[in-house]
């Protein structure tokens, strides 16, 4: 629960301090500008609110690791929601409006997460899991998107907190079933592991057999 709050607060704070010009820069999500990614975060915040307000007595079907689907191909942008997001982001016009909406909905999602019982069960994506597992899964989501947000900024921006980078790496290793080499920083392990950066020859050698399993496309 604490890691969810730290990762989400860091991401919201970074967005709040972005100059307007940065919203037109590319993000680490292929085909999306920063403004598109921020719009996606609004949708994510809504999903958190909806899920936390969808309790169930059913037995869990997934946990924080098995919540993630590993896709065989990266998204093409043809999914209706994926295709909608750039148009919706452009419709905001003024980046201040997009910032305001994310702060408004995002702050509500953060408060809802803080108040939720981690042992309670919720339903989302036709699956059931505990609130604790659901919020733990989102630590990986927020951390990756924080890296996406700052990927192409022309200055050194605040990275995700060290503890959330470490937690996200641990989650990715659990999904993979194999630890990443200690020579890779948490940030590099996440970027390489999810295909956001191509490994160097030395990094590929260090990855060994794991290199053939990468990248992991999570959905």
Secondary structure, 3 states (H helix, E strand, C coil): CHHHHHHHHHHHHHHHCCCHHHHHCECCCCCCEHHHHHHHHHHHHHHHHHHHCCECCCCCCCCCCCCCCEECCCCCCCCHHHHHHHHHHHHHCCHHHHHHHHHHHHHHHHHHHHHCCCCCEEEECCEEEEHHHHHHHHHHHHHHHHHHHHCCCCCCCCCCCHHHHHHHHHHHHHHHCCCCCCCCCHHHHHHHHCCCCCCCHHHHHHHHHHHHHCCCEEC
